[in-house]
Amino acid sequence: MQLFKMFSIGVLVLVPALAQATGFGFRYGFNPGFRTTVTPLDNGNYQVATHGTSKAIAYWCGIGDFAIRTLGLPTTQQIYVSRPYEKQTRTVQFSFTEPEGGSTKKSYSITVSRVGESMSASGAQSRCYDNFMDFDF
């Protein structure tokens, strides 16, 4: 019974702290099965390459986390796909301004295959947590 009480107290203390932790896995040494590399380009776009997966959430996670943590942009900043997924290079290009010729109408799918697809920086960064589901946690 005492073990159960101690476990319960530990859960009550840790769960709220973990729920508030941005990038919990990266901060404490647990990395998901993918990594992203974000490269600024001359035209103001950012190219995201993934290592370990080519799921759309990995690209959104990479650019969202980069925008908030590295560039210090507000969480409400809109991010757009400016060049869709390229299978040969496994890259996607993103922009913080609406791309010309792309459809920016609202969509409920998470994709990187259409120019103009968009998401807020916080929405994109939240995809980092989606990837933990791949490990059946």
C-alpha positions in Angstrom: 0.0 0.0 0.0 2.8 2.4 0.8 4.4 1.7 -2.6 1.2 2.6 -4.2 1.0 5.9 -2.3 4.5 6.8 -3.2 3.9 6.0 -6.9 0.7 8.1 -6.9 2.5 11.1 -5.4 5.3 10.8 -7.9 2.7 10.7 -10.8 0.9 13.7 -9.4 4.1 15.7 -9.2 5.6 14.6 -12.6 2.7 14.6 -14.9 1.9 18.3 -14.8 5.6 19.2 -15.2 5.9 16.9 -18.2 2.7 18.3 -19.7 4.2 21.8 -19.6 7.6 20.8 -21.0 8.2 21.9 -24.5 10.5 19.5 -26.3 10.6 17.2 -23.3 12.2 14.4 -25.2 14.9 16.5 -26.7 15.7 18.3 -23.4 16.2 15.1 -21.4 18.0 13.0 -23.9 15.1 10.9 -25.3 15.0 11.5 -29.0 12.3 10.3 -31.3 13.2 8.0 -34.2 13.8 11.0 -36.5 15.9 14.1 -36.6 15.4 17.2 -38.7 17.8 19.6 -40.3 16.6 23.1 -41.1 18.6 25.1 -43.6 17.9 28.8 -44.3 17.8 29.5 -48.0 18.7 32.7 -49.9 15.1 33.3 -51.0 13.8 33.5 -47.4 12.5 30.0 -47.3 13.7 27.2 -45.0 14.4 23.7 -46.2 13.7 20.9 -43.8 15.3 17.5 -44.3 14.4 14.5 -42.1 16.5 11.6 -41.0 14.7 8.4 -40.0 11.3 9.1 -41.5 9.5 11.0 -44.2 6.2 11.5 -42.4 4.6 14.9 -42.8 4.5 15.4 -39.0 8.3 15.2 -38.9 8.7 18.1 -41.3 6.0 20.2 -39.5 7.7 19.4 -36.2 11.1 20.5 -37.5 10.0 23.9 -38.9 7.7 24.6 -35.9 10.3 23.9 -33.3 12.9 25.9 -35.3 10.6 28.9 -35.7 9.8 29.1 -32.0 13.0 28.0 -30.3 15.7 29.2 -32.8 14.1 32.2 -34.5 12.0 33.3 -31.5 8.9 33.8 -33.6 5.5 34.0 -31.9 3.5 30.8 -31.6 0.8 32.4 -33.7 3.2 32.8 -36.7 1.7 31.1 -39.8 4.0 28.7 -41.6 3.4 27.8 -45.3 4.6 25.0 -47.5 6.4 26.9 -50.3 7.8 23.8 -52.1 6.2 20.4 -51.5 7.9 17.2 -50.5 10.6 16.1 -52.9 11.1 12.3 -52.8 14.6 12.3 -54.2 16.0 14.7 -51.6 13.4 14.0 -48.8 13.0 17.7 -48.2 10.2 20.3 -47.9 10.6 24.0 -48.1 8.6 26.3 -45.8 8.0 30.1 -45.7 6.6 32.5 -43.2 4.7 34.4 -46.0 2.0 33.1 -48.3 3.5 31.6 -51.4 2.3 32.8 -54.8 0.2 30.3 -56.7 -0.6 28.1 -53.7 -4.0 27.3 -52.3 -4.1 28.6 -48.7 -7.7 27.5 -48.0 -8.2 25.8 -44.7 -7.5 22.1 -44.6 -7.8 19.5 -41.8 -5.1 17.2 -43.2 -1.5 17.3 -42.2 0.4 17.2 -45.5 3.5 18.6 -47.1 2.5 17.7 -50.6 0.6 20.9 -51.5 2.0 24.4 -51.9 0.2 26.8 -49.6 -0.7 24.3 -46.8 -0.3 26.1 -43.6 -0.2 25.8 -39.8 0.6 28.0 -36.9 4.1 27.7 -35.4 2.6 26.2 -32.2 0.5 23.7 -34.2 3.6 22.7 -36.2 5.7 22.3 -33.0 2.9 20.2 -31.4 3.5 17.6 -34.1 6.7 16.7 -32.3 4.5 15.1 -29.7 2.6 13.2 -32.3 5.7 11.3 -33.2 5.9 9.7 -29.7 2.8 7.8 -30.6 4.8 5.9 -33.1 6.6 4.2 -30.2 3.3 3.0 -28.7 3.7 5.1 -25.5 
